[in-house]
Amino acid sequence: MGKHITIELFQTHGTNCPIRIATEREITVLYEDLGKNTWGYYTCIRRMPVIHINSRLQGFLRPFAVAHELGHHFLHPGVNTPFLRRNTLFSIDKIEREANHFALHLLIGDLQSELGETSHQFLLRCGIPEQFHEFY
Ligand SMILES: [Zn+2]
């Protein structure tokens, strides 16, 4: 499901850059110091979608975190993940997995694995660091 949406977004926006897609969808991306343990979170208050990203994130983590929060925007509209995290244990894992899967496929864009290529080789060719391969 997440994969289908990422292909649609890629085709609509002509890019797999999560920051450009967010801008074109009028989703505000804010960079804030969120401490050591939070990559980001998504809020939609009075129909104003905002992606909050930890300004401490470096390298691949930054676009990945934006893509992950975009996943919440498209897959889980109206779900307040910080609220869920405080109040329930069930379902948070599932939506986090979905957002991670979405993020990875958005960043892969329209690249396809080639014959004889392992998924490991393919993901490295897409520029996905090894520790994110489990989300494929
Ligand atoms: Zn999340």
Backbone and ligand atoms as CSV (ligand in chain L), in Angstrom:
chain,resi,resn,atom,element,x,y,z
A,1,MET,N,N,0.837,-1.192,0.000
A,1,MET,CA,C,0.000,0.000,0.000
A,1,MET,C,C,0.882,1.256,0.000
A,2,GLY,N,N,1.806,1.343,0.951
A,2,GLY,CA,C,2.710,2.483,1.018
A,2,GLY,C,C,3.503,2.648,-0.256
A,3,LYS,N,N,3.869,1.525,-0.860
A,3,LYS,CA,C,4.693,1.556,-2.059
A,3,LYS,C,C,3.949,2.204,-3.222
A,4,HIS,N,N,2.665,1.870,-3.346
A,4,HIS,CA,C,1.848,2.422,-4.413
A,4,HIS,C,C,1.774,3.950,-4.306
A,5,ILE,N,N,1.559,4.457,-3.104
A,5,ILE,CA,C,1.458,5.904,-2.893
A,5,ILE,C,C,2.781,6.591,-3.226
A,6,THR,N,N,3.902,5.981,-2.873
A,6,THR,CA,C,5.191,6.635,-3.137
A,6,THR,C,C,5.431,6.759,-4.636
A,7,ILE,N,N,5.009,5.763,-5.408
A,7,ILE,CA,C,5.183,5.838,-6.868
A,7,ILE,C,C,4.314,6.953,-7.428
A,8,GLU,N,N,3.091,7.064,-6.922
A,8,GLU,CA,C,2.193,8.132,-7.351
A,8,GLU,C,C,2.791,9.505,-7.041
A,9,LEU,N,N,3.341,9.643,-5.845
A,9,LEU,CA,C,3.945,10.921,-5.453
A,9,LEU,C,C,5.125,11.252,-6.339
A,10,PHE,N,N,5.951,10.233,-6.605
A,10,PHE,CA,C,7.117,10.425,-7.450
A,10,PHE,C,C,6.687,10.925,-8.826
A,11,GLN,N,N,5.636,10.305,-9.369
A,11,GLN,CA,C,5.183,10.691,-10.707
A,11,GLN,C,C,4.541,12.079,-10.697
A,12,THR,N,N,3.767,12.374,-9.666
A,12,THR,CA,C,3.085,13.665,-9.593
A,12,THR,C,C,4.082,14.810,-9.441
A,13,HIS,N,N,5.068,14.622,-8.595
A,13,HIS,CA,C,5.969,15.729,-8.262
A,13,HIS,C,C,7.270,15.698,-9.064
A,14,GLY,N,N,7.524,14.604,-9.761
A,14,GLY,CA,C,8.732,14.509,-10.566
A,14,GLY,C,C,10.000,14.498,-9.736
A,15,THR,N,N,9.882,14.131,-8.466
A,15,THR,CA,C,11.051,14.076,-7.593
A,15,THR,C,C,10.767,13.067,-6.476
A,16,ASN,N,N,11.836,12.543,-5.899
A,16,ASN,CA,C,11.636,11.729,-4.692
A,16,ASN,C,C,12.204,12.461,-3.472
A,17,CYS,N,N,12.482,13.742,-3.653
A,17,CYS,CA,C,13.000,14.538,-2.528
A,17,CYS,C,C,11.845,14.837,-1.569
A,18,PRO,N,N,11.891,14.282,-0.363
A,18,PRO,CA,C,10.763,14.455,0.556
A,18,PRO,C,C,10.527,15.909,0.951
A,19,ILE,N,N,11.590,16.702,0.963
A,19,ILE,CA,C,11.437,18.098,1.358
A,19,ILE,C,C,10.716,18.879,0.257
A,20,ARG,N,N,11.070,18.591,-1.001
A,20,ARG,CA,C,10.371,19.258,-2.110
A,20,ARG,C,C,8.906,18.841,-2.176
A,21,ILE,N,N,8.664,17.539,-1.953
A,21,ILE,CA,C,7.275,17.064,-1.985
A,21,ILE,C,C,6.474,17.740,-0.872
A,22,ALA,N,N,7.056,17.824,0.317
A,22,ALA,CA,C,6.362,18.475,1.440
A,22,ALA,C,C,6.034,19.924,1.082
A,23,THR,N,N,7.009,20.632,0.512
A,23,THR,CA,C,6.794,22.034,0.149
A,23,THR,C,C,5.673,22.168,-0.875
A,24,GLU,N,N,5.702,21.297,-1.907
A,24,GLU,CA,C,4.681,21.386,-2.947
A,24,GLU,C,C,3.298,21.015,-2.418
A,25,ARG,N,N,3.251,20.211,-1.354
A,25,ARG,CA,C,1.963,19.861,-0.738
A,25,ARG,C,C,1.561,20.831,0.369
A,26,GLU,N,N,2.309,21.914,0.490
A,26,GLU,CA,C,2.059,22.917,1.526
A,26,GLU,C,C,2.081,22.332,2.934
A,27,ILE,N,N,3.037,21.443,3.135
A,27,ILE,CA,C,3.288,20.903,4.470
A,27,ILE,C,C,4.519,21.638,4.991
A,28,THR,N,N,4.383,22.259,6.133
A,28,THR,CA,C,5.500,23.007,6.711
A,28,THR,C,C,6.510,22.036,7.315
A,29,VAL,N,N,7.792,22.261,7.028
A,29,VAL,CA,C,8.840,21.458,7.669
A,29,VAL,C,C,9.611,22.379,8.606
A,30,LEU,N,N,9.561,22.062,9.890
A,30,LEU,CA,C,10.255,22.867,10.895
A,30,LEU,C,C,11.413,22.086,11.471
A,31,TYR,N,N,12.539,22.738,11.663
A,31,TYR,CA,C,13.700,22.100,12.280
A,31,TYR,C,C,13.827,22.618,13.706
A,32,GLU,N,N,13.805,21.677,14.634
A,32,GLU,CA,C,13.829,22.035,16.055
A,32,GLU,C,C,14.792,21.095,16.763
A,33,ASP,N,N,15.337,21.550,17.869
A,33,ASP,CA,C,16.179,20.655,18.662
A,33,ASP,C,C,15.264,19.770,19.502
A,34,LEU,N,N,15.184,18.499,19.121
A,34,LEU,CA,C,14.275,17.565,19.808
A,34,LEU,C,C,15.032,16.613,20.729
A,35,GLY,N,N,16.256,16.956,21.063
A,35,GLY,CA,C,17.009,16.099,21.982
A,35,GLY,C,C,17.656,14.930,21.274
A,36,LYS,N,N,18.032,13.930,22.047
A,36,LYS,CA,C,18.837,12.847,21.490
A,36,LYS,C,C,18.042,11.692,20.906
A,37,ASN,N,N,16.786,11.537,21.329
A,37,ASN,CA,C,16.083,10.289,21.001
A,37,ASN,C,C,14.964,10.405,19.975
A,38,THR,N,N,14.632,11.621,19.557
A,38,THR,CA,C,13.498,11.783,18.638
A,38,THR,C,C,13.994,12.296,17.296
A,39,TRP,N,N,13.618,11.604,16.242
A,39,TRP,CA,C,14.011,12.054,14.901
A,39,TRP,C,C,13.076,13.145,14.405
A,40,GLY,N,N,11.798,12.987,14.743
A,40,GLY,CA,C,10.829,13.969,14.289
A,40,GLY,C,C,9.437,13.545,14.686
A,41,TYR,N,N,8.463,14.371,14.385
A,41,TYR,CA,C,7.066,13.990,14.571
A,41,TYR,C,C,6.191,14.834,13.670
A,42,TYR,N,N,4.960,14.385,13.526
A,42,TYR,CA,C,4.026,15.012,12.607
A,42,TYR,C,C,2.817,15.512,13.382
A,43,THR,N,N,2.400,16.729,13.083
A,43,THR,CA,C,1.164,17.209,13.684
A,43,THR,C,C,0.274,17.802,12.600
A,44,CYS,N,N,-1.017,17.729,12.830
A,44,CYS,CA,C,-1.950,18.384,11.921
A,44,CYS,C,C,-2.992,19.044,12.802
A,45,ILE,N,N,-2.785,20.333,13.048
A,45,ILE,CA,C,-3.671,21.074,13.943
A,45,ILE,C,C,-4.392,22.129,13.120
A,46,ARG,N,N,-5.702,22.160,13.258
A,46,ARG,CA,C,-6.556,23.050,12.437
A,46,ARG,C,C,-6.210,22.912,10.959
A,47,ARG,N,N,-6.076,21.682,10.532
A,47,ARG,CA,C,-5.801,21.346,9.115
A,47,ARG,C,C,-4.481,21.913,8.609
A,48,MET,N,N,-3.592,22.253,9.527
A,48,MET,CA,C,-2.276,22.716,9.099
A,48,MET,C,C,-1.228,21.653,9.387
A,49,PRO,N,N,-0.853,20.904,8.329
A,49,PRO,CA,C,0.119,19.834,8.541
A,49,PRO,C,C,1.531,20.383,8.745
A,50,VAL,N,N,2.183,19.898,9.773
A,50,VAL,CA,C,3.549,20.329,10.072
A,50,VAL,C,C,4.416,19.116,10.381
A,51,ILE,N,N,5.560,19.055,9.706
A,51,ILE,CA,C,6.557,18.030,10.000
A,51,ILE,C,C,7.650,18.690,10.835
A,52,HIS,N,N,7.874,18.119,12.005
A,52,HIS,CA,C,8.905,18.642,12.904
A,52,HIS,C,C,10.107,17.711,12.807
A,53,ILE,N,N,11.254,18.264,12.483
A,53,ILE,CA,C,12.452,17.440,12.314
A,53,ILE,C,C,13.522,17.907,13.292
A,54,ASN,N,N,14.169,16.938,13.896
A,54,ASN,CA,C,15.243,17.255,14.838
A,54,ASN,C,C,16.418,17.887,14.090
A,55,SER,N,N,16.760,19.090,14.460
A,55,SER,CA,C,17.837,19.812,13.771
A,55,SER,C,C,19.203,19.157,13.996
A,56,ARG,N,N,19.263,18.190,14.938
A,56,ARG,CA,C,20.540,17.503,15.170
A,56,ARG,C,C,20.818,16.417,14.134
A,57,LEU,N,N,19.813,16.031,13.347
A,57,LEU,CA,C,20.010,14.906,12.417
A,57,LEU,C,C,20.995,15.277,11.324
A,58,GLN,N,N,21.858,14.316,11.001
A,58,GLN,CA,C,22.888,14.531,9.978
A,58,GLN,C,C,22.711,13.534,8.839
A,59,GLY,N,N,23.208,13.919,7.675
A,59,GLY,CA,C,23.304,12.992,6.544
A,59,GLY,C,C,21.970,12.394,6.138
A,60,PHE,N,N,21.987,11.093,5.877
A,60,PHE,CA,C,20.811,10.388,5.365
A,60,PHE,C,C,19.627,10.467,6.320
A,61,LEU,N,N,19.908,10.560,7.613
A,61,LEU,CA,C,18.837,10.573,8.613
A,61,LEU,C,C,17.836,11.705,8.389
A,62,ARG,N,N,18.314,12.811,7.872
A,62,ARG,CA,C,17.428,13.964,7.733
A,62,ARG,C,C,16.362,13.729,6.652
A,63,PRO,N,N,16.767,13.420,5.405
A,63,PRO,CA,C,15.712,13.124,4.423
A,63,PRO,C,C,14.869,11.911,4.824
A,64,PHE,N,N,15.489,10.928,5.489
A,64,PHE,CA,C,14.714,9.764,5.900
A,64,PHE,C,C,13.630,10.177,6.897
A,65,ALA,N,N,13.987,11.029,7.848
A,65,ALA,CA,C,13.016,11.448,8.862
A,65,ALA,C,C,11.881,12.252,8.218
A,66,VAL,N,N,12.218,13.125,7.253
A,66,VAL,CA,C,11.160,13.884,6.571
A,66,VAL,C,C,10.253,12.918,5.813
A,67,ALA,N,N,10.858,11.938,5.124
A,67,ALA,CA,C,10.072,10.956,4.372
A,67,ALA,C,C,9.184,10.135,5.313
A,68,HIS,N,N,9.710,9.778,6.469
A,68,HIS,CA,C,8.941,9.020,7.462
A,68,HIS,C,C,7.715,9.824,7.925
A,69,GLU,N,N,7.916,11.091,8.218
A,69,GLU,CA,C,6.791,11.912,8.684
A,69,GLU,C,C,5.799,12.171,7.550
A,70,LEU,N,N,6.307,12.276,6.310
A,70,LEU,CA,C,5.402,12.356,5.151
A,70,LEU,C,C,4.532,11.104,5.086
A,71,GLY,N,N,5.138,9.980,5.428
A,71,GLY,CA,C,4.391,8.708,5.474
A,71,GLY,C,C,3.217,8.812,6.428
A,72,HIS,N,N,3.430,9.391,7.587
A,72,HIS,CA,C,2.316,9.572,8.527
A,72,HIS,C,C,1.254,10.487,7.918
A,73,HIS,N,N,1.710,11.531,7.233
A,73,HIS,CA,C,0.756,12.466,6.622
A,73,HIS,C,C,-0.160,11.753,5.622
A,74,PHE,N,N,0.465,10.903,4.777
A,74,PHE,CA,C,-0.333,10.265,3.725
A,74,PHE,C,C,-1.026,8.992,4.184
A,75,LEU,N,N,-0.401,8.250,5.087
A,75,LEU,CA,C,-0.958,6.952,5.486
A,75,LEU,C,C,-1.836,7.038,6.728
A,76,HIS,N,N,-1.540,7.975,7.605
A,76,HIS,CA,C,-2.236,8.020,8.897
A,76,HIS,C,C,-2.765,9.428,9.183
A,77,PRO,N,N,-3.555,9.977,8.259
A,77,PRO,CA,C,-4.038,11.341,8.497
A,77,PRO,C,C,-4.897,11.367,9.757
A,78,GLY,N,N,-4.704,12.382,10.554
A,78,GLY,CA,C,-5.514,12.513,11.767
A,78,GLY,C,C,-4.984,11.725,12.937
A,79,VAL,N,N,-3.924,10.942,12.720
A,79,VAL,CA,C,-3.364,10.194,13.837
A,79,VAL,C,C,-2.263,11.039,14.474
A,80,ASN,N,N,-2.423,11.287,15.723
A,80,ASN,CA,C,-1.443,12.084,16.467
A,80,ASN,C,C,-0.453,11.122,17.120
A,81,THR,N,N,0.707,10.933,16.481
A,81,THR,CA,C,1.624,9.896,16.991
A,81,THR,C,C,2.219,10.210,18.362
A,82,PRO,N,N,2.577,11.482,18.674
A,82,PRO,CA,C,3.063,11.718,20.045
A,82,PRO,C,C,1.991,11.376,21.082
A,83,PHE,N,N,0.725,11.661,20.744
A,83,PHE,CA,C,-0.375,11.321,21.645
A,83,PHE,C,C,-0.480,9.805,21.812
A,84,LEU,N,N,-0.446,9.086,20.659
A,84,LEU,CA,C,-0.521,7.622,20.697
A,84,LEU,C,C,0.583,7.044,21.570
A,85,ARG,N,N,1.781,7.604,21.394
A,85,ARG,CA,C,2.925,7.070,22.113
A,85,ARG,C,C,2.725,7.219,23.627
A,86,ARG,N,N,2.116,8.322,24.025
A,86,ARG,CA,C,1.888,8.526,25.454
A,86,ARG,C,C,0.757,7.669,25.984
A,87,ASN,N,N,-0.211,7.362,25.135
A,87,ASN,CA,C,-1.447,6.802,25.659
A,87,ASN,C,C,-1.740,5.351,25.321
A,88,THR,N,N,-1.109,4.815,24.325
A,88,THR,CA,C,-1.376,3.419,23.986
A,88,THR,C,C,-0.081,2.754,23.589
A,89,LEU,N,N,-0.039,1.486,23.762
A,89,LEU,CA,C,1.130,0.750,23.292
A,89,LEU,C,C,0.847,0.067,21.982
A,90,PHE,N,N,-0.368,-0.453,21.827
A,90,PHE,CA,C,-0.664,-1.166,20.595
A,90,PHE,C,C,-0.865,-0.165,19.467
A,91,SER,N,N,-0.676,-0.589,18.292
A,91,SER,CA,C,-0.855,0.164,17.034
A,91,SER,C,C,0.302,1.130,16.716
A,92,ILE,N,N,1.044,1.561,17.700
A,92,ILE,CA,C,2.148,2.469,17.389
A,92,ILE,C,C,3.215,1.749,16.556
A,93,ASP,N,N,3.474,0.493,16.901
A,93,ASP,CA,C,4.462,-0.278,16.138
A,93,ASP,C,C,4.067,-0.409,14.683
A,94,LYS,N,N,2.802,-0.693,14.463
A,94,LYS,CA,C,2.329,-0.918,13.103
A,94,LYS,C,C,2.464,0.364,12.276
A,95,ILE,N,N,2.030,1.484,12.800
A,95,ILE,CA,C,2.115,2.698,11.993
A,95,ILE,C,C,3.557,3.153,11.821
A,96,GLU,N,N,4.407,2.870,12.807
A,96,GLU,CA,C,5.823,3.206,12.642
A,96,GLU,C,C,6.450,2.360,11.528
A,97,ARG,N,N,6.103,1.075,11.511
A,97,ARG,CA,C,6.601,0.199,10.443
A,97,ARG,C,C,6.126,0.689,9.088
A,98,GLU,N,N,4.859,1.068,9.008
A,98,GLU,CA,C,4.316,1.554,7.731
A,98,GLU,C,C,5.016,2.830,7.281
A,99,ALA,N,N,5.276,3.727,8.221
A,99,ALA,CA,C,5.934,4.993,7.861
A,99,ALA,C,C,7.385,4.750,7.432
A,100,ASN,N,N,8.051,3.805,8.080
A,100,ASN,CA,C,9.426,3.481,7.685
A,100,ASN,C,C,9.475,2.857,6.295
A,101,HIS,N,N,8.523,1.971,6.042
A,101,HIS,CA,C,8.429,1.314,4.738
A,101,HIS,C,C,8.154,2.364,3.651
A,102,PHE,N,N,7.232,3.242,3.925
A,102,PHE,CA,C,6.905,4.336,3.010
A,102,PHE,C,C,8.150,5.176,2.724
A,103,ALA,N,N,8.858,5.556,3.789
A,103,ALA,CA,C,10.039,6.418,3.648
A,103,ALA,C,C,11.086,5.768,2.752
A,104,LEU,N,N,11.343,4.501,2.998
A,104,LEU,CA,C,12.356,3.811,2.214
A,104,LEU,C,C,11.967,3.776,0.736
A,105,HIS,N,N,10.702,3.455,0.467
A,105,HIS,CA,C,10.275,3.357,-0.929
A,105,HIS,C,C,10.217,4.724,-1.599
A,106,LEU,N,N,9.889,5.755,-0.849
A,106,LEU,CA,C,9.918,7.099,-1.429
A,106,LEU,C,C,11.349,7.453,-1.834
A,107,LEU,N,N,12.306,7.136,-0.975
A,107,LEU,CA,C,13.701,7.494,-1.263
A,107,LEU,C,C,14.289,6.635,-2.378
A,108,ILE,N,N,13.751,5.448,-2.576
A,108,ILE,CA,C,14.196,4.602,-3.695
A,108,ILE,C,C,13.712,5.201,-5.021
A,109,GLY,N,N,12.558,5.872,-4.967
A,109,GLY,CA,C,12.034,6.512,-6.174
A,109,GLY,C,C,11.610,5.483,-7.210
A,110,ASP,N,N,12.052,5.666,-8.449
A,110,ASP,CA,C,11.634,4.729,-9.492
A,110,ASP,C,C,12.760,3.770,-9.880
A,111,LEU,N,N,13.786,3.686,-9.065
A,111,LEU,CA,C,14.855,2.715,-9.358
A,111,LEU,C,C,14.325,1.294,-9.185
A,112,GLN,N,N,14.776,0.416,-10.028
A,112,GLN,CA,C,14.332,-0.984,-9.989
A,112,GLN,C,C,15.541,-1.869,-9.765
A,113,SER,N,N,15.317,-2.966,-9.059
A,113,SER,CA,C,16.423,-3.904,-8.902
A,113,SER,C,C,16.653,-4.635,-10.221
A,114,GLU,N,N,17.910,-4.923,-10.483
A,114,GLU,CA,C,18.258,-5.585,-11.738
A,114,GLU,C,C,18.367,-7.090,-11.537
A,115,LEU,N,N,18.298,-7.797,-12.642
A,115,LEU,CA,C,18.397,-9.253,-12.607
A,115,LEU,C,C,19.708,-9.669,-11.935
A,116,GLY,N,N,19.622,-10.549,-10.975
A,116,GLY,CA,C,20.816,-11.053,-10.314
A,116,GLY,C,C,21.314,-10.177,-9.181
A,117,GLU,N,N,20.673,-9.046,-9.001
A,117,GLU,CA,C,21.081,-8.133,-7.942
A,117,GLU,C,C,20.352,-8.508,-6.651
A,118,THR,N,N,21.072,-8.619,-5.560
A,118,THR,CA,C,20.399,-8.905,-4.286
A,118,THR,C,C,19.738,-7.621,-3.795
A,119,SER,N,N,18.778,-7.766,-2.876
A,119,SER,CA,C,18.126,-6.556,-2.366
A,119,SER,C,C,19.148,-5.694,-1.624
A,120,HIS,N,N,20.130,-6.339,-1.014
A,120,HIS,CA,C,21.201,-5.607,-0.334
A,120,HIS,C,C,21.968,-4.721,-1.323
A,121,GLN,N,N,22.374,-5.307,-2.439
A,121,GLN,CA,C,23.108,-4.550,-3.469
A,121,GLN,C,C,22.237,-3.436,-4.052
A,122,PHE,N,N,20.982,-3.787,-4.297
A,122,PHE,CA,C,20.048,-2.816,-4.866
A,122,PHE,C,C,19.895,-1.605,-3.951
A,123,LEU,N,N,19.681,-1.858,-2.654
A,123,LEU,CA,C,19.455,-0.750,-1.721
A,123,LEU,C,C,20.702,0.121,-1.570
A,124,LEU,N,N,21.863,-0.517,-1.597
A,124,LEU,CA,C,23.101,0.274,-1.532
A,124,LEU,C,C,23.216,1.156,-2.773
A,125,ARG,N,N,22.852,0.602,-3.925
A,125,ARG,CA,C,22.891,1.379,-5.162
A,125,ARG,C,C,21.922,2.568,-5.084
A,126,CYS,N,N,20.834,2.411,-4.354
A,126,CYS,CA,C,19.866,3.497,-4.167
A,126,CYS,C,C,20.343,4.516,-3.145
A,127,GLY,N,N,21.499,4.249,-2.520
A,127,GLY,CA,C,22.016,5.184,-1.526
A,127,GLY,C,C,21.420,4.988,-0.140
A,128,ILE,N,N,20.830,3.806,0.097
A,128,ILE,CA,C,20.211,3.536,1.399
A,128,ILE,C,C,21.249,2.858,2.305
A,129,PRO,N,N,21.637,3.485,3.408
A,129,PRO,CA,C,22.594,2.851,4.320
A,129,PRO,C,C,22.035,1.543,4.897
A,130,GLU,N,N,22.965,0.661,5.227
A,130,GLU,CA,C,22.611,-0.704,5.626
A,130,GLU,C,C,21.620,-0.784,6.791
A,131,GLN,N,N,21.756,0.101,7.764
A,131,GLN,CA,C,20.888,-0.018,8.946
A,131,GLN,C,C,19.416,0.277,8.649
A,132,PHE,N,N,19.115,0.756,7.409
A,132,PHE,CA,C,17.731,1.021,7.038
A,132,PHE,C,C,17.139,-0.088,6.170
A,133,HIS,N,N,17.952,-1.093,5.818
A,133,HIS,CA,C,17.490,-2.125,4.892
A,133,HIS,C,C,16.336,-2.956,5.437
A,134,GLU,N,N,16.249,-3.061,6.760
A,134,GLU,CA,C,15.163,-3.862,7.344
A,134,GLU,C,C,13.779,-3.283,7.037
A,135,PHE,N,N,13.714,-2.031,6.611
A,135,PHE,CA,C,12.408,-1.415,6.334
A,135,PHE,C,C,11.930,-1.693,4.911
A,136,TYR,N,N,12.767,-2.375,4.118
A,136,TYR,CA,C,12.435,-2.610,2.706
A,136,TYR,C,C,11.220,-3.518,2.563
L,1,ZN,ZN,ZN,6.653,7.804,13.122
